[in-house]
Every structure is written in structure tokens, then in C-alpha cells.
Amino acid sequence: MDDQRPDRDLRELFDELRTEDAQAAPDFPTLTARARAEGRRARPVRTKRLLLTGGLLAAAATAAVMLVGRAPISDEGFEEVVTAYASDPLLGAFRSPTDALLAVPGGEIVTTIPRVGDVSTVFGVSGLTRRVN
């Protein structure tokens, strides 16, 4: 059983290192007290006030930008923006390489609204009609 000797030697060496490290390490309460003392010196009250003021100013600027009234966009303008976004890869449009696999014959039936004649009924009542252009 001579092959067990290197394991014992290695275990003893690790135990010695662990003991040395434990003796050199400061105790936890002393370490936390030192960290608290350094933390108080590192950030005085003036810095805290400056951070609070900066945060409030950033929040106020964000609120001002969000509340500034903008003219409402027309439906046509909105459609143009959406079309540009959907077609331009620089704006974020993405076309999957496998999109062509989803284009099946007769797929337009699912994506179009059927239309019969020039006049449609309103709410399914034949007397109420509106002209469809």
C-alpha cells in the first residue's frame, strides 16, 4: 500500500498551508469594521448630495422630454414609418433565411380580407349599407 503515501503527504501539505492562511487572515469583525470606516471616508456627505441632485436632474430631464407635446402622426405617416422599418435592415428589419419555406401556395388566402361586390352590409343587416371604395 505504498501508493497511499503521496496522498497523505499532499493532504499534510495542504493542511499546513490552510493553517498558515488562517493565522495570517484578519478576523471578520475587524475586517468589516475597517471596511465601514473606509467607506465613510471615501464618500463624504457632499458627494452623496451631488449624486442625489444629479439623479433628480436626470429624472426631471427625462420627464420633460417625455411630456413635451408632439404633433400626432397621421395614419399615412405611421404606415410609412412602419414600412420603412420593416424593409430597411439598417433600421432593424430582419429576414430569416428560412422565410421562403413559409411561403406556401395559397398563403394569400390567409392574409387577405375577402370582398364581395361594391357594397357591404353593416352589422350583418342588409338595410344598413356603406359604400366601400
Solvent accessible surface area in square Angstrom, and as a share of the most:
residue,aa,sasa,rsa
1,M,203,0.91
2,D,119,0.62
3,D,106,0.55
4,Q,84,0.37
5,R,117,0.43
6,P,82,0.51
7,D,76,0.39
8,R,115,0.42
9,D,51,0.27
10,L,98,0.49
11,R,150,0.55
12,E,93,0.42
13,L,104,0.52
14,F,112,0.47
15,D,65,0.34
16,E,99,0.45
17,L,98,0.49
18,R,159,0.58
19,T,73,0.42
20,E,105,0.47
21,D,96,0.50
22,A,71,0.55
23,Q,144,0.64
24,A,89,0.69
25,A,62,0.48
26,P,69,0.44
27,D,85,0.44
28,F,148,0.62
29,P,93,0.58
30,T,67,0.39
31,L,80,0.40
32,T,38,0.22
33,A,56,0.44
34,R,120,0.44
35,A,63,0.49
36,R,153,0.56
37,A,42,0.32
38,E,89,0.40
39,G,42,0.40
40,R,177,0.65
41,R,175,0.64
42,A,84,0.65
43,R,130,0.48
44,P,63,0.39
45,V,94,0.54
46,R,191,0.70
47,T,48,0.28
48,K,118,0.50
49,R,163,0.60
50,L,128,0.63
51,L,102,0.51
52,L,118,0.59
53,T,69,0.40
54,G,37,0.35
55,G,43,0.42
56,L,114,0.57
57,L,118,0.59
58,A,61,0.47
59,A,60,0.47
60,A,60,0.46
61,A,59,0.46
62,T,76,0.44
63,A,46,0.36
64,A,55,0.43
65,V,110,0.63
66,M,143,0.64
67,L,147,0.73
68,V,97,0.56
69,G,73,0.71
70,R,202,0.74
71,A,93,0.72
72,P,131,0.82
73,I,105,0.53
74,S,63,0.41
75,D,108,0.56
76,E,117,0.52
77,G,18,0.18
78,F,116,0.48
79,E,111,0.50
80,E,120,0.54
81,V,87,0.50
82,V,69,0.40
83,T,88,0.51
84,A,46,0.36
85,Y,119,0.45
86,A,49,0.38
87,S,74,0.48
88,D,49,0.26
89,P,102,0.64
90,L,166,0.83
91,L,99,0.49
92,G,45,0.43
93,A,21,0.16
94,F,158,0.66
95,R,173,0.63
96,S,36,0.23
97,P,126,0.79
98,T,77,0.45
99,D,58,0.30
100,A,82,0.63
101,L,138,0.68
102,L,140,0.70
103,A,83,0.65
104,V,93,0.53
105,P,138,0.87
106,G,34,0.32
107,G,25,0.24
108,E,108,0.48
109,I,134,0.68
110,V,130,0.75
111,T,113,0.65
112,T,83,0.48
113,I,162,0.82
114,P,119,0.75
115,R,143,0.52
116,V,138,0.79
117,G,54,0.52
118,D,88,0.46
119,V,75,0.43
120,S,39,0.25
121,T,73,0.42
122,V,34,0.20
123,F,184,0.77
124,G,70,0.68
125,V,78,0.45
126,S,91,0.58
127,G,66,0.64
128,L,96,0.48
129,T,74,0.43
130,R,150,0.55
131,R,169,0.62
132,V,39,0.23
133,N,162,0.83
